[in-house]
């Protein structure tokens, strides 16, 4: 039963990560096209999508938490039994943890991309100002 739970939580985390990647792929690409050189934007986009999957799956499939079904914290206690209620709870927890992990990753990435955009825009405005003044 543990192996089935591991496979199900992995599949759920993969599907949720894929949905998040699909929803944010266009936004990530447009921001990268604006901030990064065009020849690098495609590679960075692929890396960001890959990182989104890795962070989502690793956040959703909590190995330490799943270990309680094999090795309980109290050695004298029997391993937990996977009842339908526990299955529901574990799948729900996987969805929430996957969304939480990907949200944090996207937040951090977008903050850094916003900083890079502001710096790039400032440099463009400075270059335009100097070109317009003839210096």
N, CA, C and O atoms as a Tinker XYZ file with bonds, in Angstrom:
   540  protein
     1  N      0.809000   -1.196000    0.000000    73     2
     2  CA     0.000000    0.000000    0.000000    64     1     3
     3  C      0.859000    1.269000    0.000000    63     2     4     5
     4  O      0.488000    2.277000   -0.602000    81     3
     5  N      2.001000    1.210000    0.676000    73     3     6
     6  CA     2.892000    2.377000    0.730000    64     5     7
     7  C      3.368000    2.756000   -0.664000    63     6     8     9
     8  O      3.397000    3.933000   -1.024000    81     7
     9  N      3.743000    1.740000   -1.449000    73     7    10
    10  CA     4.229000    2.004000   -2.806000    64     9    11
    11  C      3.134000    2.661000   -3.650000    63    10    12    13
    12  O      3.416000    3.560000   -4.442000    81    11
    13  N      1.910000    2.222000   -3.485000    73    11    14
    14  CA     0.793000    2.830000   -4.222000    64    13    15
    15  C      0.622000    4.292000   -3.806000    63    14    16    17
    16  O      0.389000    5.155000   -4.652000    81    15
    17  N      0.738000    4.569000   -2.507000    73    15    18
    18  CA     0.627000    5.948000   -2.031000    64    17    19
    19  C      1.749000    6.805000   -2.599000    63    18    20    21
    20  O      1.509000    7.943000   -3.002000    81    19
    21  N      2.948000    6.288000   -2.638000    73    19    22
    22  CA     4.084000    7.021000   -3.187000    64    21    23
    23  C      3.855000    7.338000   -4.669000    63    22    24    25
    24  O      4.092000    8.464000   -5.106000    81    23
    25  N      3.402000    6.364000   -5.425000    73    23    26
    26  CA     3.152000    6.569000   -6.857000    64    25    27
    27  C      2.013000    7.570000   -7.068000    63    26    28    29
    28  O      2.104000    8.433000   -7.942000    81    27
    29  N      0.953000    7.464000   -6.284000    73    27    30
    30  CA    -0.188000    8.368000   -6.435000    64    29    31
    31  C      0.213000    9.796000   -6.083000    63    30    32    33
    32  O     -0.130000   10.727000   -6.812000    81    31
    33  N      0.932000    9.985000   -4.982000    73    31    34
    34  CA     1.339000   11.345000   -4.620000    64    33    35
    35  C      2.302000   11.924000   -5.655000    63    34    36    37
    36  O      2.245000   13.117000   -5.951000    81    35
    37  N      3.185000   11.092000   -6.206000    73    35    38
    38  CA     4.077000   11.559000   -7.264000    64    37    39
    39  C      3.268000   11.985000   -8.490000    63    38    40    41
    40  O      3.521000   13.041000   -9.070000    81    39
    41  N      2.305000   11.167000   -8.876000    73    39    42
    42  CA     1.487000   11.487000  -10.056000    64    41    43
    43  C      0.670000   12.760000   -9.829000    63    42    44    45
    44  O      0.557000   13.596000  -10.725000    81    43
    45  N      0.109000   12.902000   -8.644000    73    43    46
    46  CA    -0.678000   14.101000   -8.341000    64    45    47
    47  C      0.219000   15.336000   -8.370000    63    46    48    49
    48  O     -0.155000   16.360000   -8.942000    81    47
    49  N      1.393000   15.245000   -7.762000    73    47    50
    50  CA     2.324000   16.378000   -7.757000    64    49    51
    51  C      2.776000   16.708000   -9.179000    63    50    52    53
    52  O      2.931000   17.881000   -9.519000    81    51
    53  N      2.988000   15.696000  -10.007000    73    51    54
    54  CA     3.394000   15.911000  -11.396000    64    53    55
    55  C      2.287000   16.624000  -12.178000    63    54    56    57
    56  O      2.562000   17.558000  -12.932000    81    55
    57  N      1.050000   16.190000  -12.002000    73    55    58
    58  CA    -0.067000   16.800000  -12.716000    64    57    59
    59  C     -0.273000   18.246000  -12.262000    63    58    60    61
    60  O     -0.471000   19.133000  -13.093000    81    59
    61  N     -0.229000   18.486000  -10.954000    73    59    62
    62  CA    -0.407000   19.844000  -10.446000    64    61    63
    63  C      0.728000   20.743000  -10.940000    63    62    64    65
    64  O      0.489000   21.886000  -11.331000    81    63
    65  N      1.951000   20.236000  -10.925000    73    63    66
    66  CA     3.093000   21.012000  -11.431000    64    65    67
    67  C      2.931000   21.312000  -12.918000    63    66    68    69
    68  O      3.251000   22.411000  -13.370000    81    67
    69  N      2.436000   20.344000  -13.674000    73    67    70
    70  CA     2.224000   20.555000  -15.108000    64    69    71
    71  C      1.164000   21.633000  -15.351000    63    70    72    73
    72  O      1.307000   22.447000  -16.263000    81    71
    73  N      0.115000   21.641000  -14.549000    73    71    74
    74  CA    -0.924000   22.664000  -14.692000    64    73    75
    75  C     -0.356000   24.040000  -14.384000    63    74    76    77
    76  O     -0.603000   24.996000  -15.118000    81    75
    77  N      0.407000   24.142000  -13.298000    73    75    78
    78  CA     1.023000   25.423000  -12.933000    64    77    79
    79  C      1.996000   25.864000  -14.029000    63    78    80    81
    80  O      2.010000   27.035000  -14.406000    81    79
    81  N      2.807000   24.935000  -14.540000    73    79    82
    82  CA     3.754000   25.270000  -15.602000    64    81    83
    83  C      3.014000   25.749000  -16.849000    63    82    84    85
    84  O      3.450000   26.700000  -17.498000    81    83
    85  N      1.906000   25.102000  -17.189000    73    83    86
    86  CA     1.119000   25.507000  -18.354000    64    85    87
    87  C      0.548000   26.919000  -18.162000    63    86    88    89
    88  O      0.581000   27.742000  -19.077000    81    87
    89  N      0.031000   27.181000  -16.972000    73    87    90
    90  CA    -0.582000   28.485000  -16.701000    64    89    91
    91  C      0.452000   29.609000  -16.749000    63    90    92    93
    92  O      0.168000   30.679000  -17.287000    81    91
    93  N      1.646000   29.384000  -16.195000    73    91    94
    94  CA     2.633000   30.454000  -16.076000    64    93    95
    95  C      3.696000   30.456000  -17.168000    63    94    96    97
    96  O      4.533000   31.358000  -17.196000    81    95
    97  N      3.690000   29.487000  -18.055000    73    95    98
    98  CA     4.729000   29.401000  -19.084000    64    97    99
    99  C      4.784000   30.649000  -19.957000    63    98   100   101
   100  O      5.865000   31.176000  -20.218000    81    99
   101  N      3.648000   31.114000  -20.401000    73    99   102
   102  CA     3.611000   32.302000  -21.259000    64   101   103
   103  C      4.142000   33.541000  -20.549000    63   102   104   105
   104  O      4.904000   34.318000  -21.125000    81   103
   105  N      3.737000   33.717000  -19.306000    73   103   106
   106  CA     4.212000   34.873000  -18.537000    64   105   107
   107  C      5.714000   34.813000  -18.322000    63   106   108   109
   108  O      6.415000   35.813000  -18.476000    81   107
   109  N      6.197000   33.638000  -17.967000    73   107   110
   110  CA     7.641000   33.471000  -17.757000    64   109   111
   111  C      8.388000   33.795000  -19.042000    63   110   112   113
   112  O      9.403000   34.491000  -19.019000    81   111
   113  N      7.883000   33.290000  -20.162000    73   111   114
   114  CA     8.553000   33.505000  -21.447000    64   113   115
   115  C      8.584000   34.983000  -21.819000    63   114   116   117
   116  O      9.618000   35.489000  -22.255000    81   115
   117  N      7.456000   35.683000  -21.651000    73   115   118
   118  CA     7.414000   37.104000  -22.000000    64   117   119
   119  C      8.358000   37.928000  -21.127000    63   118   120   121
   120  O      9.038000   38.830000  -21.617000    81   119
   121  N      8.395000   37.616000  -19.846000    73   119   122
   122  CA     9.296000   38.350000  -18.951000    64   121   123
   123  C     10.751000   38.075000  -19.322000    63   122   124   125
   124  O     11.568000   38.994000  -19.375000    81   123
   125  N     11.068000   36.817000  -19.577000    73   123   126
   126  CA    12.442000   36.474000  -19.954000    64   125   127
   127  C     12.828000   37.109000  -21.284000    63   126   128   129
   128  O     13.962000   37.562000  -21.444000    81   127
   129  N     11.902000   37.148000  -22.242000    73   127   130
   130  CA    12.187000   37.794000  -23.529000    64   129   131
   131  C     12.529000   39.271000  -23.335000    63   130   132   133
   132  O     13.337000   39.832000  -24.074000    81   131
   133  N     11.915000   39.880000  -22.350000    73   131   134
   134  CA    12.141000   41.304000  -22.094000    64   133   135
   135  C     13.431000   41.553000  -21.322000    63   134   136   137
   136  O     14.119000   42.543000  -21.569000    81   135
   137  N     13.762000   40.669000  -20.396000    73   135   138
   138  CA    14.884000   40.902000  -19.482000    64   137   139
   139  C     16.190000   40.298000  -19.991000    63   138   140   141
   140  O     17.252000   40.904000  -19.846000    81   139
   141  N     16.117000   39.122000  -20.578000    73   139   142
   142  CA    17.310000   38.381000  -20.995000    64   141   143
   143  C     17.480000   38.520000  -22.506000    63   142   144   145
   144  O     16.511000   38.728000  -23.236000    81   143
   145  N     18.706000   38.405000  -22.953000    73   143   146
   146  CA    18.984000   38.448000  -24.393000    64   145   147
   147  C     18.155000   37.373000  -25.108000    63   146   148   149
   148  O     17.976000   36.276000  -24.579000    81   147
   149  N     17.648000   37.687000  -26.307000    73   147   150
   150  CA    16.765000   36.753000  -27.012000    64   149   151
   151  C     17.363000   35.361000  -27.223000    63   150   152   153
   152  O     16.639000   34.366000  -27.190000    81   151
   153  N     18.684000   35.284000  -27.439000    73   151   154
   154  CA    19.279000   33.966000  -27.661000    64   153   155
   155  C     19.349000   33.154000  -26.377000    63   154   156   157
   156  O     19.520000   31.936000  -26.446000    81   155
   157  N     19.225000   33.775000  -25.212000    73   155   158
   158  CA    19.252000   33.056000  -23.937000    64   157   159
   159  C     17.865000   32.831000  -23.353000    63   158   160   161
   160  O     17.698000   31.971000  -22.489000    81   159
   161  N     16.874000   33.580000  -23.803000    73   159   162
   162  CA    15.535000   33.506000  -23.218000    64   161   163
   163  C     14.933000   32.108000  -23.330000    63   162   164   165
   164  O     14.291000   31.633000  -22.393000    81   163
   165  N     15.134000   31.447000  -24.468000    73   163   166
   166  CA    14.591000   30.096000  -24.640000    64   165   167
   167  C     15.187000   29.101000  -23.670000    63   166   168   169
   168  O     14.475000   28.277000  -23.096000    81   167
   169  N     16.500000   29.176000  -23.484000    73   167   170
   170  CA    17.161000   28.264000  -22.550000    64   169   171
   171  C     16.727000   28.537000  -21.116000    63   170   172   173
   172  O     16.483000   27.605000  -20.350000    81   171
   173  N     16.632000   29.806000  -20.753000    73   171   174
   174  CA    16.186000   30.157000  -19.410000    64   173   175
   175  C     14.743000   29.732000  -19.197000    63   174   176   177
   176  O     14.388000   29.294000  -18.102000    81   175
   177  N     13.918000   29.847000  -20.199000    73   175   178
   178  CA    12.526000   29.428000  -20.092000    64   177   179
   179  C     12.436000   27.928000  -19.824000    63   178   180   181
   180  O     11.695000   27.493000  -18.943000    81   179
   181  N     13.191000   27.140000  -20.586000    73   179   182
   182  CA    13.194000   25.689000  -20.358000    64   181   183
   183  C     13.680000   25.356000  -18.947000    63   182   184   185
   184  O     13.126000   24.479000  -18.283000    81   183
   185  N     14.717000   26.062000  -18.494000    73   183   186
   186  CA    15.227000   25.820000  -17.148000    64   185   187
   187  C     14.183000   26.176000  -16.090000    63   186   188   189
   188  O     14.011000   25.435000  -15.122000    81   187
   189  N     13.490000   27.292000  -16.262000    73   187   190
   190  CA    12.474000   27.701000  -15.291000    64   189   191
   191  C     11.326000   26.687000  -15.230000    63   190   192   193
   192  O     10.823000   26.385000  -14.147000    81   191
   193  N     10.918000   26.172000  -16.367000    73   191   194
   194  CA     9.850000   25.167000  -16.385000    64   193   195
   195  C     10.339000   23.886000  -15.718000    63   194   196   197
   196  O      9.605000   23.273000  -14.943000    81   195
   197  N     11.572000   23.477000  -16.012000    73   195   198
   198  CA    12.148000   22.302000  -15.356000    64   197   199
   199  C     12.205000   22.504000  -13.845000    63   198   200   201
   200  O     11.831000   21.609000  -13.087000    81   199
   201  N     12.668000   23.669000  -13.404000    73   199   202
   202  CA    12.748000   23.971000  -11.971000    64   201   203
   203  C     11.362000   23.967000  -11.350000    63   202   204   205
   204  O     11.201000   23.549000  -10.203000    81   203
   205  N     10.368000   24.420000  -12.080000    73   203   206
   206  CA     9.002000   24.425000  -11.575000    64   205   207
   207  C      8.529000   22.994000  -11.304000    63   206   208   209
   208  O      7.901000   22.732000  -10.278000    81   207
   209  N      8.826000   22.082000  -12.210000    73   207   210
   210  CA     8.480000   20.674000  -12.002000    64   209   211
   211  C      9.232000   20.091000  -10.801000    63   210   212   213
   212  O      8.633000   19.423000   -9.959000    81   211
   213  N     10.526000   20.342000  -10.724000    73   211   214
   214  CA    11.333000   19.778000   -9.639000    64   213   215
   215  C     10.853000   20.293000   -8.288000    63   214   216   217
   216  O     10.670000   19.517000   -7.350000    81   215
   217  N     10.653000   21.592000   -8.194000    73   215   218
   218  CA    10.205000   22.184000   -6.925000    64   217   219
   219  C      8.802000   21.691000   -6.577000    63   218   220   221
   220  O      8.524000   21.386000   -5.417000    81   219
   221  N      7.928000   21.613000   -7.559000    73   219   222
   222  CA     6.562000   21.151000   -7.297000    64   221   223
   223  C      6.508000   19.710000   -6.835000    63   222   224   225
   224  O      5.811000   19.386000   -5.874000    81   223
   225  N      7.238000   18.846000   -7.512000    73   223   226
   226  CA     7.218000   17.423000   -7.144000    64   225   227
   227  C      7.903000   17.203000   -5.804000    63   226   228   229
   228  O      7.401000   16.456000   -4.964000    81   227
   229  N      9.043000   17.846000   -5.599000    73   227   230
   230  CA     9.740000   17.641000   -4.328000    64   229   231
   231  C      8.966000   18.240000   -3.160000    63   230   232   233
   232  O      9.057000   17.740000   -2.039000    81   231
   233  N      8.212000   19.298000   -3.406000    73   231   234
   234  CA     7.384000   19.864000   -2.342000    64   233   235
   235  C      6.127000   19.055000   -2.095000    63   234   236   237
   236  O      5.656000   18.973000   -0.961000    81   235
   237  N      5.579000   18.457000   -3.140000    73   235   238
   238  CA     4.336000   17.698000   -3.007000    64   237   239
   239  C      4.519000   16.299000   -2.465000    63   238   240   241
   240  O      3.679000   15.812000   -1.708000    81   239
   241  N      5.609000   15.640000   -2.844000    73   239   242
   242  CA     5.877000   14.283000   -2.361000    64   241   243
   243  C      6.820000   14.410000   -1.166000    63   242   244   245
   244  O      8.035000   14.530000   -1.324000    81   243
   245  N      6.249000   14.382000    0.003000    73   243   246
   246  CA     7.008000   14.565000    1.231000    64   245   247
   247  C      7.448000   13.204000    1.760000    63   246   248   249
   248  O      6.703000   12.537000    2.479000    81   247
   249  N      8.642000   12.808000    1.405000    73   247   250
   250  CA     9.144000   11.491000    1.779000    64   249   251
   251  C      9.157000   11.323000    3.297000    63   250   252   253
   252  O      8.764000   10.273000    3.805000    81   251
   253  N      9.599000   12.338000    4.016000    73   251   254
   254  CA     9.655000   12.240000    5.474000    64   253   255
   255  C      8.271000   11.968000    6.060000    63   254   256   257
   256  O      8.125000   11.164000    6.981000    81   255
   257  N      7.269000   12.638000    5.523000    73   255   258
   258  CA     5.904000   12.436000    6.001000    64   257   259
   259  C      5.379000   11.053000    5.623000    63   258   260   261
   260  O      4.669000   10.417000    6.401000    81   259
   261  N      5.733000   10.596000    4.427000    73   259   262
   262  CA     5.264000    9.276000    3.984000    64   261   263
   263  C      5.955000    8.138000    4.735000    63   262   264   265
   264  O      5.436000    7.023000    4.802000    81   263
   265  N      7.103000    8.421000    5.286000    73   263   266
   266  CA     7.855000    7.408000    6.032000    64   265   267
   267  C      7.080000    6.892000    7.234000    63   266   268   269
   268  O      7.312000    5.772000    7.688000    81   267
   269  N      6.170000    7.695000    7.750000    73   267   270
   270  CA     5.406000    7.277000    8.922000    64   269   271
   271  C      4.578000    6.017000    8.656000    63   270   272   273
   272  O      4.188000    5.321000    9.593000    81   271
   273  N      4.312000    5.727000    7.388000    73   271   274
   274  CA     3.554000    4.527000    7.055000    64   273   275
   275  C      4.424000    3.275000    7.077000    63   274   276   277
   276  O      3.905000    2.161000    7.148000    81   275
   277  N      5.743000    3.450000    7.017000    73   275   278
   278  CA     6.659000    2.313000    7.042000    64   277   279
   279  C      7.348000    2.212000    8.401000    63   278   280   281
   280  O      7.374000    1.147000    9.017000    81   279
   281  N      7.900000    3.324000    8.855000    73   279   282
   282  CA     8.618000    3.388000   10.126000    64   281   283
   283  C      7.951000    4.419000   11.029000    63   282   284   285
   284  O      8.237000    5.611000   10.908000    81   283
   285  N      7.071000    3.991000   11.928000    73   283   286
   286  CA     6.413000    4.967000   12.792000    64   285   287
   287  C      7.417000    5.644000   13.727000    63   286   288   289
   288  O      8.470000    5.086000   14.035000    81   287
   289  N      7.074000    6.854000   14.172000    73   287   290
   290  CA     7.949000    7.610000   15.061000    64   289   291
   291  C      8.197000    6.845000   16.358000    63   290   292   293
   292  O      9.311000    6.843000   16.882000    81   291
   293  N      7.165000    6.201000   16.867000    73   291   294
   294  CA     7.297000    5.380000   18.070000    64   293   295
   295  C      7.512000    3.935000   17.630000    63   294   296   297
   296  O      6.609000    3.333000   17.049000    81   295
   297  N      8.701000    3.360000   17.897000    73   295   298
   298  CA     8.980000    1.987000   17.436000    64   297   299
   299  C      8.006000    0.944000   17.984000    63   298   300   301
   300  O      7.836000   -0.115000   17.382000    81   299
   301  N      7.371000    1.229000   19.108000    73   299   302
   302  CA     6.435000    0.269000   19.704000    64   301   303
   303  C      5.067000    0.324000   19.036000    63   302   304   305
   304  O      4.283000   -0.620000   19.132000    81   303
   305  N      4.784000    1.441000   18.354000    73   303   306
   306  CA     3.473000    1.601000   17.712000    64   305   307
   307  C      3.467000    0.890000   16.359000    63   306   308   309
   308  O      4.494000    0.823000   15.685000    81   307
   309  N      2.339000    0.374000   15.975000    73   307   310
   310  CA     2.251000   -0.249000   14.643000    64   309   311
   311  C      2.275000    0.826000   13.561000    63   310   312   313
   312  O      1.916000    1.973000   13.827000    81   311
   313  N      2.690000    0.476000   12.355000    73   311   314
   314  CA     2.659000    1.448000   11.250000    64   313   315
   315  C      1.226000    1.926000   10.998000    63   314   316   317
   316  O      0.265000    1.194000   11.238000    81   315
   317  N      1.100000    3.139000   10.521000    73   315   318
   318  CA    -0.221000    3.682000   10.209000    64   317   319
   319  C     -0.873000    2.888000    9.083000    63   318   320   321
   320  O     -0.200000    2.383000    8.185000    81   319
   321  N     -2.170000    2.792000    9.152000    73   319   322
   322  CA    -2.940000    2.077000    8.134000    64   321   323
   323  C     -3.512000    3.104000    7.164000    63   322   324   325
   324  O     -3.999000    4.157000    7.575000    81   323
   325  N     -3.447000    2.787000    5.876000    73   323   326
   326  CA    -3.975000    3.689000    4.849000    64   325   327
   327  C     -5.464000    3.439000    4.654000    63   326   328   329
   328  O     -5.874000    2.571000    3.884000    81   327
   329  N     -6.245000    4.210000    5.359000    73   327   330
   330  CA    -7.700000    4.151000    5.228000    64   329   331
   331  C     -8.123000    5.115000    4.113000    63   330   332   333
   332  O     -7.319000    5.940000    3.678000    81   331
   333  N     -9.349000    5.021000    3.657000    73   331   334
   334  CA    -9.817000    5.982000    2.636000    64   333   335
   335  C     -9.692000    7.438000    3.096000    63   334   336   337
   336  O     -9.405000    8.324000    2.291000    81   335
   337  N     -9.904000    7.679000    4.376000    73   335   338
   338  CA    -9.761000    9.038000    4.889000    64   337   339
   339  C     -8.312000    9.507000    4.806000    63   338   340   341
   340  O     -8.052000   10.660000    4.462000    81   339
   341  N     -7.374000    8.623000    5.119000    73   339   342
   342  CA    -5.945000    8.983000    5.033000    64   341   343
   343  C     -5.522000    9.200000    3.587000    63   342   344   345
   344  O     -4.723000   10.093000    3.303000    81   343
   345  N     -6.050000    8.389000    2.666000    73   343   346
   346  CA    -5.760000    8.590000    1.246000    64   345   347
   347  C     -6.209000    9.991000    0.816000    63   346   348   349
   348  O     -5.470000   10.718000    0.153000    81   347
   349  N     -7.421000   10.348000    1.202000    73   347   350
   350  CA    -7.946000   11.671000    0.852000    64   349   351
   351  C     -7.072000   12.770000    1.429000    63   350   352   353
   352  O     -6.740000   13.735000    0.741000    81   351
   353  N     -6.702000   12.623000    2.686000    73   351   354
   354  CA    -5.854000   13.606000    3.340000    64   353   355
   355  C     -4.487000   13.710000    2.661000    63   354   356   357
   356  O     -3.987000   14.816000    2.452000    81   355
   357  N     -3.886000   12.588000    2.320000    73   355   358
   358  CA    -2.563000   12.605000    1.685000    64   357   359
   359  C     -2.612000   13.222000    0.294000    63   358   360   361
   360  O     -1.706000   13.965000   -0.084000    81   359
   361  N     -3.658000   12.924000   -0.471000    73   359   362
   362  CA    -3.780000   13.518000   -1.809000    64   361   363
   363  C     -4.016000   15.021000   -1.689000    63   362   364   365
   364  O     -3.423000   15.805000   -2.430000    81   363
   365  N     -4.872000   15.419000   -0.769000    73   363   366
   366  CA    -5.126000   16.844000   -0.551000    64   365   367
   367  C     -3.845000   17.554000   -0.112000    63   366   368   369
   368  O     -3.523000   18.634000   -0.608000    81   367
   369  N     -3.131000   16.946000    0.805000    73   367   370
   370  CA    -1.870000   17.523000    1.285000    64   369   371
   371  C     -0.861000   17.646000    0.144000    63   370   372   373
   372  O     -0.113000   18.621000    0.078000    81   371
   373  N     -0.839000   16.669000   -0.746000    73   371   374
   374  CA     0.068000   16.710000   -1.894000    64   373   375
   375  C     -0.272000   17.882000   -2.807000    63   374   376   377
   376  O      0.622000   18.602000   -3.252000    81   375
   377  N     -1.544000   18.076000   -3.085000    73   375   378
   378  CA    -1.968000   19.197000   -3.943000    64   377   379
   379  C     -1.567000   20.525000   -3.313000    63   378   380   381
   380  O     -0.983000   21.382000   -3.976000    81   379
   381  N     -1.881000   20.691000   -2.035000    73   379   382
   382  CA    -1.586000   21.953000   -1.350000    64   381   383
   383  C     -0.084000   22.206000   -1.278000    63   382   384   385
   384  O      0.366000   23.318000   -1.556000    81   383
   385  N      0.692000   21.200000   -0.912000    73   383   386
   386  CA     2.148000   21.371000   -0.800000    64   385   387
   387  C      2.786000   21.649000   -2.161000    63   386   388   389
   388  O      3.733000   22.431000   -2.253000    81   387
   389  N      2.277000   21.017000   -3.214000    73   387   390
   390  CA     2.796000   21.277000   -4.555000    64   389   391
   391  C      2.514000   22.720000   -4.964000    63   390   392   393
   392  O      3.397000   23.412000   -5.470000    81   391
   393  N      1.290000   23.164000   -4.744000    73   391   394
   394  CA     0.938000   24.548000   -5.070000    64   393   395
   395  C      1.746000   25.539000   -4.243000    63   394   396   397
   396  O      2.193000   26.565000   -4.755000    81   395
   397  N      1.928000   25.233000   -2.979000    73   395   398
   398  CA     2.703000   26.119000   -2.112000    64   397   399
   399  C      4.154000   26.210000   -2.566000    63   398   400   401
   400  O      4.720000   27.302000   -2.614000    81   399
   401  N      4.756000   25.083000   -2.898000    73   399   402
   402  CA     6.152000   25.073000   -3.349000    64   401   403
   403  C      6.328000   25.844000   -4.652000    63   402   404   405
   404  O      7.259000   26.637000   -4.792000    81   403
   405  N      5.429000   25.605000   -5.601000    73   403   406
   406  CA     5.558000   26.294000   -6.888000    64   405   407
   407  C      5.268000   27.787000   -6.741000    63   406   408   409
   408  O      5.880000   28.610000   -7.423000    81   407
   409  N      4.338000   28.136000   -5.854000    73   407   410
   410  CA     4.045000   29.557000   -5.635000    64   409   411
   411  C      5.265000   30.275000   -5.068000    63   410   412   413
   412  O      5.582000   31.387000   -5.491000    81   411
   413  N      5.948000   29.653000   -4.120000    73   411   414
   414  CA     7.155000   30.273000   -3.556000    64   413   415
   415  C      8.249000   30.411000   -4.606000    63   414   416   417
   416  O      8.923000   31.439000   -4.683000    81   415
   417  N      8.422000   29.362000   -5.419000    73   415   418
   418  CA     9.446000   29.423000   -6.457000    64   417   419
   419  C      9.152000   30.529000   -7.456000    63   418   420   421
   420  O     10.046000   31.284000   -7.837000    81   419
   421  N      7.889000   30.623000   -7.881000    73   419   422
   422  CA     7.520000   31.664000   -8.838000    64   421   423
   423  C      7.642000   33.055000   -8.222000    63   422   424   425
   424  O      8.052000   33.997000   -8.900000    81   423
   425  N      7.293000   33.190000   -6.959000    73   423   426
   426  CA     7.428000   34.479000   -6.292000    64   425   427
   427  C      8.882000   34.936000   -6.274000    63   426   428   429
   428  O      9.188000   36.078000   -6.617000    81   427
   429  N      9.768000   34.038000   -5.872000    73   427   430
   430  CA    11.194000   34.389000   -5.825000    64   429   431
   431  C     11.717000   34.701000   -7.228000    63   430   432   433
   432  O     12.435000   35.682000   -7.420000    81   431
   433  N     11.360000   33.873000   -8.201000    73   431   434
   434  CA    11.820000   34.103000   -9.570000    64   433   435
   435  C     11.303000   35.437000  -10.101000    63   434   436   437
   436  O     12.061000   36.196000  -10.705000    81   435
   437  N     10.024000   35.730000   -9.883000    73   435   438
   438  CA     9.464000   36.978000  -10.389000    64   437   439
   439  C     10.037000   38.198000   -9.682000    63   438   440   441
   440  O     10.178000   39.252000  -10.303000    81   439
   441  N     10.368000   38.084000   -8.411000    73   439   442
   442  CA    11.010000   39.205000   -7.715000    64   441   443
   443  C     12.366000   39.505000   -8.355000    63   442   444   445
   444  O     12.685000   40.660000   -8.634000    81   443
   445  N     13.155000   38.464000   -8.582000    73   443   446
   446  CA    14.462000   38.686000   -9.219000    64   445   447
   447  C     14.311000   39.184000  -10.652000    63   446   448   449
   448  O     15.076000   40.045000  -11.088000    81   447
   449  N     13.347000   38.663000  -11.382000    73   447   450
   450  CA    13.114000   39.135000  -12.744000    64   449   451
   451  C     12.624000   40.576000  -12.754000    63   450   452   453
   452  O     12.972000   41.339000  -13.655000    81   451
   453  N     11.823000   40.958000  -11.767000    73   451   454
   454  CA    11.369000   42.340000  -11.671000    64   453   455
   455  C     12.544000   43.276000  -11.399000    63   454   456   457
   456  O     12.639000   44.349000  -11.994000    81   455
   457  N     13.431000   42.870000  -10.506000    73   455   458
   458  CA    14.626000   43.673000  -10.229000    64   457   459
   459  C     15.471000   43.810000  -11.500000    63   458   460   461
   460  O     15.950000   44.898000  -11.817000    81   459
   461  N     15.648000   42.707000  -12.218000    73   459   462
   462  CA    16.415000   42.747000  -13.464000    64   461   463
   463  C     15.729000   43.649000  -14.490000    63   462   464   465
   464  O     16.401000   44.383000  -15.214000    81   463
   465  N     14.399000   43.599000  -14.557000    73   463   466
   466  CA    13.663000   44.447000  -15.494000    64   465   467
   467  C     13.857000   45.926000  -15.158000    63   466   468   469
   468  O     14.089000   46.742000  -16.050000    81   467
   469  N     13.761000   46.265000  -13.883000    73   467   470
   470  CA    13.926000   47.658000  -13.471000    64   469   471
   471  C     15.330000   48.146000  -13.806000    63   470   472   473
   472  O     15.499000   49.268000  -14.283000    81   471
   473  N     16.329000   47.320000  -13.564000    73   471   474
   474  CA    17.708000   47.696000  -13.894000    64   473   475
   475  C     17.863000   47.870000  -15.405000    63   474   476   477
   476  O     18.445000   48.855000  -15.859000    81   475
   477  N     17.343000   46.916000  -16.184000    73   475   478
   478  CA    17.450000   47.008000  -17.646000    64   477   479
   479  C     16.713000   48.231000  -18.173000    63   478   480   481
   480  O     17.215000   48.931000  -19.053000    81   479
   481  N     15.534000   48.488000  -17.641000    73   479   482
   482  CA    14.756000   49.657000  -18.081000    64   481   483
   483  C     15.474000   50.956000  -17.730000    63   482   484   485
   484  O     15.488000   51.897000  -18.524000    81   483
   485  N     16.066000   51.006000  -16.546000    73   483   486
   486  CA    16.837000   52.186000  -16.149000    64   485   487
   487  C     18.019000   52.430000  -17.069000    63   486   488   489
   488  O     18.308000   53.573000  -17.422000    81   487
   489  N     18.703000   51.366000  -17.458000    73   487   490
   490  CA    19.833000   51.504000  -18.368000    64   489   491
   491  C     19.372000   51.971000  -19.743000    63   490   492   493
   492  O     20.047000   52.774000  -20.386000    81   491
   493  N     18.209000   51.464000  -20.202000    73   491   494
   494  CA    17.668000   51.903000  -21.486000    64   493   495
   495  C     17.321000   53.382000  -21.454000    63   494   496   497
   496  O     17.637000   54.120000  -22.387000    81   495
   497  N     16.676000   53.809000  -20.388000    73   495   498
   498  CA    16.305000   55.220000  -20.271000    64   497   499
   499  C     17.543000   56.111000  -20.210000    63   498   500   501
   500  O     17.564000   57.193000  -20.797000    81   499
   501  N     18.561000   55.660000  -19.507000    73   499   502
   502  CA    19.812000   56.417000  -19.423000    64   501   503
   503  C     20.463000   56.516000  -20.797000    63   502   504   505
   504  O     20.948000   57.580000  -21.180000    81   503
   505  N     20.476000   55.402000  -21.543000    73   503   506
   506  CA    21.064000   55.397000  -22.880000    64   505   507
   507  C     20.276000   56.311000  -23.819000    63   506   508   509
   508  O     20.877000   57.018000  -24.628000    81   507
   509  N     18.951000   56.311000  -23.727000    73   507   510
   510  CA    18.102000   57.162000  -24.544000    64   509   511
   511  C     18.345000   58.640000  -24.199000    63   510   512   513
   512  O     18.411000   59.491000  -25.086000    81   511
   513  N     18.473000   58.917000  -22.940000    73   511   514
   514  CA    18.691000   60.283000  -22.484000    64   513   515
   515  C     20.035000   60.796000  -22.987000    63   514   516   517
   516  O     20.129000   61.933000  -23.450000    81   515
   517  N     21.079000   59.968000  -22.901000    73   515   518
   518  CA    22.412000   60.377000  -23.378000    64   517   519
   519  C     22.431000   60.499000  -24.896000    63   518   520   521
   520  O     23.094000   61.389000  -25.428000    81   519
   521  N     21.721000   59.627000  -25.606000    73   519   522
   522  CA    21.686000   59.696000  -27.061000    64   521   523
   523  C     20.926000   60.933000  -27.522000    63   522   524   525
   524  O     21.282000   61.545000  -28.530000    81   523
   525  N     19.889000   61.298000  -26.791000    73   523   526
   526  CA    19.095000   62.464000  -27.145000    64   525   527
   527  C     19.808000   63.772000  -26.889000    63   526   528   529
   528  O     19.549000   64.765000  -27.569000    81   527
   529  N     20.703000   63.786000  -25.914000    73   527   530
   530  CA    21.421000   65.039000  -25.581000    64   529   531
   531  C     22.676000   65.222000  -26.418000    63   530   532   533
   532  O     23.311000   66.276000  -26.374000    81   531
   533  N     23.035000   64.190000  -27.183000    73   531   534
   534  CA    24.212000   64.303000  -28.063000    64   533   535
   535  C     25.533000   64.063000  -27.369000    63   534   536   537
   536  O     26.579000   64.389000  -27.928000    81   535
   537  N     25.526000   63.506000  -26.176000    73   535   538
   538  CA    26.767000   63.190000  -25.478000    64   537   539
   539  C     27.164000   61.783000  -25.569000    63   538   540
   540  O     28.195000   61.396000  -25.019000    81   539
